[in-house]
Amino acid sequence: MINSYDKKDFTIQELHANTEPYVGMEFESEEAAKAYYDAHAKSVGFVIRIGNCHRSSHDGSVISRRLLCNKEGFRVDKKVKMLEVRKPRAVTREGCKAMIMVRKEKFGTWVVAKLEARHSHPLGLPPGTVQRGSGPARSQDSKASGGCFRFLILLVDEKDKRIRELSVELHRTKQRLSKCQKQLDAVLNDVQLHVDHLTASIQHIVQNVKEVEHEYPRGL
């Protein structure tokens, strides 16, 4: 389970930012889910927007929340005066459906109940960005250096991918262990209740036997 974050603890947020979201992912609170998705969005290359929520009919508390990509939906242009000339605003919404929906469970934890990971727009730097090294042909030494550099990037990317996979597997294993621990605690609690019941029954039987022996002494 991912814990909530405060101003003094950013290492946990950075650690889980590389973990891809998945259905069943657990959080300690709604704020922890928001902090995780925000950190994940920054690491991937998009911005989140807080979506709508559902509230409990009993106490009005939030029981589910949608966390969206900020390019979700489409912009609705408001009517302006015909004689008013305004500079058109940049289009920021492109109908992206990427989001997670977190829901509060019975024991107070928050779980990813719905997920859409695909974005309808490029992530990170916009396409067409001019990179260093474009222009005239480079020397053989420069080409060789560039080839080594690209090879190192591939190695780093592969290492990061493996780390993310292991982080996801570790998180899922911890979740399974947590569920097993809860089930074991429930079984032990049931056993203890059964033992207490048997003990009380035996004590009651012993007390009845003593009362009978006292009422009808032996030898009479």
Secondary structure as the mmCIF struct_conf table of DSSP 4:
data_model
#
loop_
_struct_conf.conf_type_id
_struct_conf.id
_struct_conf.beg_label_comp_id
_struct_conf.beg_label_asym_id
_struct_conf.beg_label_seq_id
_struct_conf.end_label_comp_id
_struct_conf.end_label_asym_id
_struct_conf.end_label_seq_id
STRN STRN1 ILE A 2 ILE A 2
HELX_LH_PP_P HELX_LH_PP_P1 ASN A 3 SER A 4
TURN_TY1_P TURN_TY1_P1 LYS A 7 LYS A 8
HELX_RH_AL_P HELX_RH_AL_P1 THR A 11 ALA A 17
TURN_TY1_P TURN_TY1_P2 ASN A 18 ASN A 18
BEND BEND1 THR A 19 THR A 19
HELX_LH_PP_P HELX_LH_PP_P2 GLU A 20 PRO A 21
TURN_TY1_P TURN_TY1_P3 VAL A 23 GLY A 24
STRN STRN2 GLU A 26 PHE A 27
BEND BEND2 GLU A 28 SER A 29
HELX_RH_AL_P HELX_RH_AL_P2 GLU A 30 VAL A 44
TURN_TY1_P TURN_TY1_P4 GLY A 45 GLY A 45
STRN STRN3 ILE A 48 ARG A 55
TURN_TY1_P TURN_TY1_P5 SER A 57 ASP A 59
STRN STRN4 VAL A 62 CYS A 69
TURN_TY1_P TURN_TY1_P6 ASN A 70 LYS A 71
BEND BEND3 GLY A 73 GLY A 73
HELX_LH_PP_P HELX_LH_PP_P3 ASP A 77 LYS A 79
TURN_TY1_P TURN_TY1_P7 MET A 82 LEU A 83
HELX_LH_PP_P HELX_LH_PP_P4 LYS A 87 VAL A 91
STRN STRN5 MET A 99 LYS A 104
TURN_TY1_P TURN_TY1_P8 LYS A 106 PHE A 107
BEND BEND4 GLY A 108 GLY A 108
STRN STRN6 TRP A 110 GLU A 116
BEND BEND5 SER A 120 HIS A 121
BEND BEND6 GLY A 124 LEU A 125
HELX_LH_PP_P HELX_LH_PP_P5 PRO A 126 PRO A 126
TURN_TY1_P TURN_TY1_P9 PRO A 127 GLY A 128
HELX_LH_PP_P HELX_LH_PP_P6 THR A 129 GLN A 131
TURN_TY1_P TURN_TY1_P10 ARG A 132 GLY A 133
BEND BEND7 GLY A 135 PRO A 136
HELX_LH_PP_P HELX_LH_PP_P7 ALA A 137 SER A 139
HELX_RH_AL_P HELX_RH_AL_P3 GLN A 140 GLU A 215
BEND BEND8 TYR A 216 TYR A 216
TURN_TY1_P TURN_TY1_P11 ARG A 218 GLY A 219
#
